[in-house]
């Protein structure tokens, strides 16, 4: 019974997080308008989700869509039926504009190109060419509320303390980091390198410890020594069981399985009272919080 309650709590927190991310209510400027009027800042994800939910109850598609596509409203209704079904079957459901755009493109792959692109335009979703740029690493606009973005060095699974935390290292060669490295850390890194070259390993170890105590570490990656800064990450919106609790070890192991040896994209929203970066984390395009939730759901 206790195991079930712990898993239920974890799933409930994750679902509330996903609901807030995906189904923010859209607003209208005029209550008499025949269709929702979305503001310039409204989420494309919540806009389409709103229209799909409306279609499910009314079988109506947005009035303004015909201005963007070439097919009839009868054809549009068929699209929305397919999209509604695809959205329901998605595990996990799409949360970002890129994920929603991919769902639209895949679901309507046999329809006219003008209609698919028109539908994407209507919701302000990225086109296939833009999605290709995203998949190859071209920077994109950060979501609202994100303070900064960082890209980590490959993660060591031993640096995962529990099911909702990851300790990561970021190279100080990156622009955001290079300007903030303390002078004594830079000096210690240079002196350490000289000590190792002279095989004075005791001195090198002493300098290593000094660097680590300052929140940095020299990491050997593919025979290259990289000075990196350590960050403690707290996965945003997820409250996994503690290691000593039921499903705690499972949550930790699933997280290790996903991130070990991988470079992560980290979107930092704030710092918590323990000095951890509260962040959304992506691993090879996978949203880590959702992956861990789904994995535990089927434990």
Secondary structure as a PSIPRED ss2 file (coil, helix, strand):
# PSIPRED VFORMAT (PSIPRED V4.0)

   1 X C   1.000  0.000  0.000
   2 X H   0.000  1.000  0.000
   3 X H   0.000  1.000  0.000
   4 X H   0.000  1.000  0.000
   5 X H   0.000  1.000  0.000
   6 X H   0.000  1.000  0.000
   7 X H   0.000  1.000  0.000
   8 X H   0.000  1.000  0.000
   9 X H   0.000  1.000  0.000
  10 X H   0.000  1.000  0.000
  11 X H   0.000  1.000  0.000
  12 X H   0.000  1.000  0.000
  13 X H   0.000  1.000  0.000
  14 X H   0.000  1.000  0.000
  15 X H   0.000  1.000  0.000
  16 X H   0.000  1.000  0.000
  17 X H   0.000  1.000  0.000
  18 X H   0.000  1.000  0.000
  19 X H   0.000  1.000  0.000
  20 X H   0.000  1.000  0.000
  21 X H   0.000  1.000  0.000
  22 X H   0.000  1.000  0.000
  23 X C   1.000  0.000  0.000
  24 X C   1.000  0.000  0.000
  25 X C   1.000  0.000  0.000
  26 X C   1.000  0.000  0.000
  27 X C   1.000  0.000  0.000
  28 X C   1.000  0.000  0.000
  29 X C   1.000  0.000  0.000
  30 X C   1.000  0.000  0.000
  31 X C   1.000  0.000  0.000
  32 X C   1.000  0.000  0.000
  33 X C   1.000  0.000  0.000
  34 X C   1.000  0.000  0.000
  35 X C   1.000  0.000  0.000
  36 X C   1.000  0.000  0.000
  37 X C   1.000  0.000  0.000
  38 X C   1.000  0.000  0.000
  39 X C   1.000  0.000  0.000
  40 X C   1.000  0.000  0.000
  41 X C   1.000  0.000  0.000
  42 X C   1.000  0.000  0.000
  43 X C   1.000  0.000  0.000
  44 X H   0.000  1.000  0.000
  45 X H   0.000  1.000  0.000
  46 X H   0.000  1.000  0.000
  47 X H   0.000  1.000  0.000
  48 X H   0.000  1.000  0.000
  49 X H   0.000  1.000  0.000
  50 X H   0.000  1.000  0.000
  51 X H   0.000  1.000  0.000
  52 X H   0.000  1.000  0.000
  53 X H   0.000  1.000  0.000
  54 X H   0.000  1.000  0.000
  55 X H   0.000  1.000  0.000
  56 X H   0.000  1.000  0.000
  57 X H   0.000  1.000  0.000
  58 X H   0.000  1.000  0.000
  59 X C   1.000  0.000  0.000
  60 X C   1.000  0.000  0.000
  61 X C   1.000  0.000  0.000
  62 X C   1.000  0.000  0.000
  63 X H   0.000  1.000  0.000
  64 X H   0.000  1.000  0.000
  65 X H   0.000  1.000  0.000
  66 X H   0.000  1.000  0.000
  67 X H   0.000  1.000  0.000
  68 X C   1.000  0.000  0.000
  69 X C   1.000  0.000  0.000
  70 X C   1.000  0.000  0.000
  71 X C   1.000  0.000  0.000
  72 X C   1.000  0.000  0.000
  73 X H   0.000  1.000  0.000
  74 X H   0.000  1.000  0.000
  75 X H   0.000  1.000  0.000
  76 X H   0.000  1.000  0.000
  77 X H   0.000  1.000  0.000
  78 X H   0.000  1.000  0.000
  79 X H   0.000  1.000  0.000
  80 X H   0.000  1.000  0.000
  81 X H   0.000  1.000  0.000
  82 X H   0.000  1.000  0.000
  83 X H   0.000  1.000  0.000
  84 X H   0.000  1.000  0.000
  85 X H   0.000  1.000  0.000
  86 X H   0.000  1.000  0.000
  87 X H   0.000  1.000  0.000
  88 X H   0.000  1.000  0.000
  89 X H   0.000  1.000  0.000
  90 X C   1.000  0.000  0.000
  91 X C   1.000  0.000  0.000
  92 X C   1.000  0.000  0.000
  93 X C   1.000  0.000  0.000
  94 X C   1.000  0.000  0.000
  95 X C   1.000  0.000  0.000
  96 X C   1.000  0.000  0.000
  97 X H   0.000  1.000  0.000
  98 X H   0.000  1.000  0.000
  99 X H   0.000  1.000  0.000
 100 X H   0.000  1.000  0.000
 101 X H   0.000  1.000  0.000
 102 X H   0.000  1.000  0.000
 103 X H   0.000  1.000  0.000
 104 X H   0.000  1.000  0.000
 105 X H   0.000  1.000  0.000
 106 X H   0.000  1.000  0.000
 107 X H   0.000  1.000  0.000
 108 X C   1.000  0.000  0.000
 109 X C   1.000  0.000  0.000
 110 X C   1.000  0.000  0.000
 111 X C   1.000  0.000  0.000
 112 X C   1.000  0.000  0.000
 113 X H   0.000  1.000  0.000
 114 X H   0.000  1.000  0.000
 115 X H   0.000  1.000  0.000
 116 X H   0.000  1.000  0.000
 117 X H   0.000  1.000  0.000
 118 X H   0.000  1.000  0.000
 119 X H   0.000  1.000  0.000
 120 X H   0.000  1.000  0.000
 121 X H   0.000  1.000  0.000
 122 X H   0.000  1.000  0.000
 123 X H   0.000  1.000  0.000
 124 X C   1.000  0.000  0.000
 125 X C   1.000  0.000  0.000
 126 X C   1.000  0.000  0.000
 127 X C   1.000  0.000  0.000
 128 X H   0.000  1.000  0.000
 129 X H   0.000  1.000  0.000
 130 X H   0.000  1.000  0.000
 131 X H   0.000  1.000  0.000
 132 X H   0.000  1.000  0.000
 133 X H   0.000  1.000  0.000
 134 X H   0.000  1.000  0.000
 135 X H   0.000  1.000  0.000
 136 X C   1.000  0.000  0.000
 137 X C   1.000  0.000  0.000
 138 X C   1.000  0.000  0.000
 139 X C   1.000  0.000  0.000
 140 X C   1.000  0.000  0.000
 141 X C   1.000  0.000  0.000
 142 X C   1.000  0.000  0.000
 143 X C   1.000  0.000  0.000
 144 X C   1.000  0.000  0.000
 145 X C   1.000  0.000  0.000
 146 X C   1.000  0.000  0.000
 147 X C   1.000  0.000  0.000
 148 X E   0.000  0.000  1.000
 149 X E   0.000  0.000  1.000
 150 X E   0.000  0.000  1.000
 151 X E   0.000  0.000  1.000
 152 X C   1.000  0.000  0.000
 153 X C   1.000  0.000  0.000
 154 X C   1.000  0.000  0.000
 155 X E   0.000  0.000  1.000
 156 X C   1.000  0.000  0.000
 157 X H   0.000  1.000  0.000
 158 X H   0.000  1.000  0.000
 159 X H   0.000  1.000  0.000
 160 X C   1.000  0.000  0.000
 161 X C   1.000  0.000  0.000
 162 X E   0.000  0.000  1.000
 163 X C   1.000  0.000  0.000
 164 X C   1.000  0.000  0.000
 165 X E   0.000  0.000  1.000
 166 X E   0.000  0.000  1.000
 167 X E   0.000  0.000  1.000
 168 X E   0.000  0.000  1.000
 169 X E   0.000  0.000  1.000
 170 X E   0.000  0.000  1.000
 171 X E   0.000  0.000  1.000
 172 X C   1.000  0.000  0.000
 173 X C   1.000  0.000  0.000
 174 X C   1.000  0.000  0.000
 175 X H   0.000  1.000  0.000
 176 X H   0.000  1.000  0.000
 177 X H   0.000  1.000  0.000
 178 X H   0.000  1.000  0.000
 179 X C   1.000  0.000  0.000
 180 X C   1.000  0.000  0.000
 181 X C   1.000  0.000  0.000
 182 X C   1.000  0.000  0.000
 183 X H   0.000  1.000  0.000
 184 X H   0.000  1.000  0.000
 185 X H   0.000  1.000  0.000
 186 X H   0.000  1.000  0.000
 187 X H   0.000  1.000  0.000
 188 X H   0.000  1.000  0.000
 189 X H   0.000  1.000  0.000
 190 X H   0.000  1.000  0.000
 191 X H   0.000  1.000  0.000
 192 X H   0.000  1.000  0.000
 193 X H   0.000  1.000  0.000
 194 X H   0.000  1.000  0.000
 195 X H   0.000  1.000  0.000
 196 X H   0.000  1.000  0.000
 197 X H   0.000  1.000  0.000
 198 X C   1.000  0.000  0.000
 199 X C   1.000  0.000  0.000
 200 X C   1.000  0.000  0.000
 201 X H   0.000  1.000  0.000
 202 X H   0.000  1.000  0.000
 203 X H   0.000  1.000  0.000
 204 X H   0.000  1.000  0.000
 205 X H   0.000  1.000  0.000
 206 X H   0.000  1.000  0.000
 207 X H   0.000  1.000  0.000
 208 X H   0.000  1.000  0.000
 209 X H   0.000  1.000  0.000
 210 X H   0.000  1.000  0.000
 211 X H   0.000  1.000  0.000
 212 X H   0.000  1.000  0.000
 213 X H   0.000  1.000  0.000
 214 X C   1.000  0.000  0.000
 215 X C   1.000  0.000  0.000
 216 X E   0.000  0.000  1.000
 217 X E   0.000  0.000  1.000
 218 X E   0.000  0.000  1.000
 219 X E   0.000  0.000  1.000
 220 X E   0.000  0.000  1.000
 221 X E   0.000  0.000  1.000
 222 X C   1.000  0.000  0.000
 223 X C   1.000  0.000  0.000
 224 X E   0.000  0.000  1.000
 225 X E   0.000  0.000  1.000
 226 X E   0.000  0.000  1.000
 227 X E   0.000  0.000  1.000
 228 X E   0.000  0.000  1.000
 229 X E   0.000  0.000  1.000
 230 X E   0.000  0.000  1.000
 231 X E   0.000  0.000  1.000
 232 X E   0.000  0.000  1.000
 233 X E   0.000  0.000  1.000
 234 X E   0.000  0.000  1.000
 235 X E   0.000  0.000  1.000
 236 X C   1.000  0.000  0.000
 237 X C   1.000  0.000  0.000
 238 X C   1.000  0.000  0.000
 239 X C   1.000  0.000  0.000
 240 X C   1.000  0.000  0.000
 241 X C   1.000  0.000  0.000
 242 X C   1.000  0.000  0.000
 243 X C   1.000  0.000  0.000
 244 X C   1.000  0.000  0.000
 245 X C   1.000  0.000  0.000
 246 X C   1.000  0.000  0.000
 247 X C   1.000  0.000  0.000
 248 X H   0.000  1.000  0.000
 249 X H   0.000  1.000  0.000
 250 X H   0.000  1.000  0.000
 251 X H   0.000  1.000  0.000
 252 X H   0.000  1.000  0.000
 253 X H   0.000  1.000  0.000
 254 X H   0.000  1.000  0.000
 255 X H   0.000  1.000  0.000
 256 X H   0.000  1.000  0.000
 257 X H   0.000  1.000  0.000
 258 X H   0.000  1.000  0.000
 259 X H   0.000  1.000  0.000
 260 X E   0.000  0.000  1.000
 261 X C   1.000  0.000  0.000
 262 X C   1.000  0.000  0.000
 263 X C   1.000  0.000  0.000
 264 X E   0.000  0.000  1.000
 265 X E   0.000  0.000  1.000
 266 X E   0.000  0.000  1.000
 267 X E   0.000  0.000  1.000
 268 X E   0.000  0.000  1.000
 269 X E   0.000  0.000  1.000
 270 X E   0.000  0.000  1.000
 271 X E   0.000  0.000  1.000
 272 X C   1.000  0.000  0.000
 273 X C   1.000  0.000  0.000
 274 X C   1.000  0.000  0.000
 275 X C   1.000  0.000  0.000
 276 X C   1.000  0.000  0.000
 277 X E   0.000  0.000  1.000
 278 X E   0.000  0.000  1.000
 279 X E   0.000  0.000  1.000
 280 X E   0.000  0.000  1.000
 281 X E   0.000  0.000  1.000
 282 X E   0.000  0.000  1.000
 283 X E   0.000  0.000  1.000
 284 X C   1.000  0.000  0.000
 285 X C   1.000  0.000  0.000
 286 X E   0.000  0.000  1.000
 287 X E   0.000  0.000  1.000
 288 X H   0.000  1.000  0.000
 289 X H   0.000  1.000  0.000
 290 X H   0.000  1.000  0.000
 291 X H   0.000  1.000  0.000
 292 X H   0.000  1.000  0.000
 293 X H   0.000  1.000  0.000
 294 X H   0.000  1.000  0.000
 295 X H   0.000  1.000  0.000
 296 X H   0.000  1.000  0.000
 297 X H   0.000  1.000  0.000
 298 X C   1.000  0.000  0.000
 299 X C   1.000  0.000  0.000
